[in-house]
Amino acid sequence: MQREIFSKANLLHLVEATSLLAILVSGFILFAYERKNHDPDYNKNWTAFYFAEANLPEKGVVVENHLGRDTNFKFCLVPDDDNLMEPNDLSCSVDSVVEFSDKNVPAGGTARWEYKKPENKGKYWVVLEYKDKDVLKNKNLSFSD
């Protein structure tokens, strides 16, 4: 009888140790998986484009390159007028571009463009253009001066 109790106690310890080991291993696997998912450059293809200071658009714009490769970004400042069908006609090739900049941003890097404060008051567009696998893409932000 004492032998049966001893073997049952060993079995309980074995189950406890196995359960604890399974919990630890699954925790490490989940940690590694979530660490990859929270890396903005792991298997991702996106860009972020925003004003450097939301309340002060004259401080410029920032682009974050998460496309996975070095990318050439074109920035331009375009005044709004009646000929623009916002945002469909916006590009850095329109005749009304006031200011232009071209920056190469490495993968995972950021770039800031500080344009000159427009002389004339009104609504302006800050346009970002780049190629993503031979497809020309653009993003734009607007502000009123």
Sequence and secondary structure as in RCSB ss.txt:
>XXXX:A:sequence
MQREIFSKANLLHLVEATSLLAILVSGFILFAYERKNHDPDYNKNWTAFYFAEANLPEKGVVVENHLGRDTNFKF
CLVPDDDNLMEPNDLSCSVDSVVEFSDKNVPAGGTARWEYKKPENKGKYWVVLEYKDKDVLKNKNLSFSD
>XXXX:A:secstr
 HHHHHHHHHHHHHHHHHHHHHHHHHHHHHHHHHHHHT TTTT  EEEEEESSTT GGG EEEEEESSS EEEEE
EEEE  TT  TTTT  TTSTT  EEEEEEE TT EEEE     SS SEEEEEEEEEETTEEEEEEEEEE 
